[in-house]
Amino acid sequence: MNAMAEVVPVDSVGAQGLAPTGILDGVRAIADRRLPMLAQSIDADSVYPEDLMREFGAAGAYFRHLPMGPGLTPRRGPDLETSIRAMSIAAEHCLSTAFCIWCQDALGWYIYNGGSDALKAEIGSQVAMGEVLGGTGLSNPMKTVFGIEKLKLRATAVDGGYRVSGNLPWVSNLGPGHWFGIVFSVGTDNPRNVMAIVDCDADGLTMVANDNFLALGGTRTYGLAFREVFVPEAHVIADPLEAFLPKIRAGFILLQAGMAFGLIQSSIRLMEQMKRPLGHVNSHLPEQPEYFAEQLAAMEGAVFELAKTPYETSQDYFAEVIRARLLAGDATVQAAHAAMLHCGARGYVTGAEAQRRLREAYFVAIVTPATKQLRKMLADMGEPLAA
Ligand SMILES: Cc1cc2nc3c(=O)[nH]c(=O)nc-3n(C[C@H](O)[C@H](O)[C@H](O)COP(=O)(O)OP(=O)(O)OC[C@H]3O[C@@H](n4cnc5c(N)ncnc54)[C@H](O)[C@@H]3O)c2cc1C
């Protein structure tokens, strides 16, 4: 599967010299400058913030979690924490943008952990720097692997690759020139699952805009129909998938914490802002911003600790990752709900931040792996919900 080609090291393409603090300062400056104005149109008019995504990429938001250092030497460990923090900064303003960042992070995570050097050479560094954008169609495979639904893409092996057919209902952060990860099954008698990266401009791929959502409208989410789409062997990153999955699953899940942390942070801010006008009555609400601030600090500590060893494969470790993700979804909904109650009627009008954050918060709990899937995974593993 490994077509040998020159692989461009991530750190040599413009972000070298940028330490985590430099990256995060840059991401915060961009987010604070652009997102307060943009968030409303992303939500209400499904505006996809493409140039912002590229700006974040140039600032280094999408590469610290990748396992490659200069000259393709492994880093001391991929730095998921910085990528999570960058996503969280965007999520303080807008979850659509933060989710697009996660999609981008996941695409790079697949490519750089995968077995195709040709793909790393072709688009790896551009994905790492946000010059090529894209996402991940792995919701269905993640549900398949954990016994929830059947794989939706099937392929036949042909000369030099595969012909893939089937439908994926939702894939985000897509568009012309964008790429995304898929998994398809090959063969009928003894099928095996193969993971590859596909380009949105591939012949036979039809993309139907799918933006009638409660929130997350600006994520360029498409329903995808594959009709005999050719996937070259050089774009296969794992064959079979099952051997590769333990390598990427913890990173896939932990990176999502950035969405939760930023949204909780903004809910705390909304509650704090209401103290002056409404503190005399809001003080009677059962949940106060201090509670969420304490919970957020604990969650960040736990996630950043787990994020130090994303390749660990023990059941104990993976159960902790699942529990952290479960808590992140629950806490996000809880914090956004509390912010809504603190804001009262101010938060209930069209265009108010509190109602948008509440709608967005549910996404953290339903995006794969959804709350119900996380609970099923723990149950199947014989693990308790809380350690
Ligand atoms: C805004 C948005 C963006 C997303 N982006 C991505 C992405 O980039 N990549 C990705 O892989 N997944 C994406 N998803 C899917 C997401 O990750 C979850 O898989 C999805 O929200 C459902 O997860 P669930 O576990 O709750 O499953 P459930 O909703 O419980 O069940 C899912 C199953 O129900 C079926 N179904 C869904 N809608 C309907 C309907 N209206 N009527 C009947 N059946 C239906 C589906 O075919 C699917 O098999 C996105 C979803 C949303 C809402």
The ligand as a Gaussian input file, in Angstrom:
#p B3LYP/6-31G(d) Opt

LIG

0 1
 C      -24.539000      19.012000      11.626000
 C      -24.028000      17.615000      11.541000
 C      -22.774000      17.390000      11.031000
 C      -22.276000      16.087000      10.950000
 N      -21.043000      15.892000      10.391000
 C      -20.575000      14.643000      10.260000
 C      -19.300000      14.404000       9.662000
 O      -18.572000      15.320000       9.294000
 N      -18.911000      13.133000       9.504000
 C      -19.665000      12.077000       9.902000
 O      -19.240000      10.945000       9.699000
 N      -20.842000      12.273000      10.518000
 C      -21.324000      13.523000      10.703000
 N      -22.526000      13.717000      11.312000
 C      -23.239000      12.560000      11.899000
 C      -23.076000      12.544000      13.416000
 O      -21.721000      12.317000      13.768000
 C      -23.926000      11.467000      14.038000
 O      -23.655000      10.246000      13.457000
 C      -25.363000      11.740000      13.879000
 O      -25.610000      12.967000      14.522000
 C      -26.250000      10.641000      14.434000
 O      -25.628000       9.978000      15.485000
 P      -26.394000       9.077000      16.512000
 O      -25.381000       8.193000      17.104000
 O      -27.214000       9.929000      17.396000
 O      -27.334000       8.167000      15.621000
 P      -28.880000       8.217000      15.395000
 O      -29.339000       9.558000      14.943000
 O      -29.550000       7.614000      16.555000
 O      -29.026000       7.172000      14.214000
 C      -28.395000       7.398000      13.001000
 C      -29.138000       6.590000      11.941000
 O      -30.436000       7.145000      11.719000
 C      -30.626000       7.405000      10.348000
 N      -31.311000       8.714000      10.235000
 C      -30.757000       9.890000      10.411000
 N      -31.634000      10.887000      10.189000
 C      -32.786000      10.294000       9.914000
 C      -34.086000      10.777000       9.616000
 N      -34.320000      12.101000       9.538000
 N      -35.062000       9.882000       9.390000
 C      -34.792000       8.574000       9.454000
 N      -33.572000       8.052000       9.724000
 C      -32.592000       8.895000       9.933000
 C      -29.264000       7.461000       9.715000
 O      -29.281000       6.928000       8.440000
 C      -28.401000       6.637000      10.642000
 O      -28.240000       5.352000      10.158000
 C      -23.060000      14.996000      11.409000
 C      -24.325000      15.239000      11.950000
 C      -24.806000      16.519000      12.016000
 C      -26.171000      16.731000      12.607000

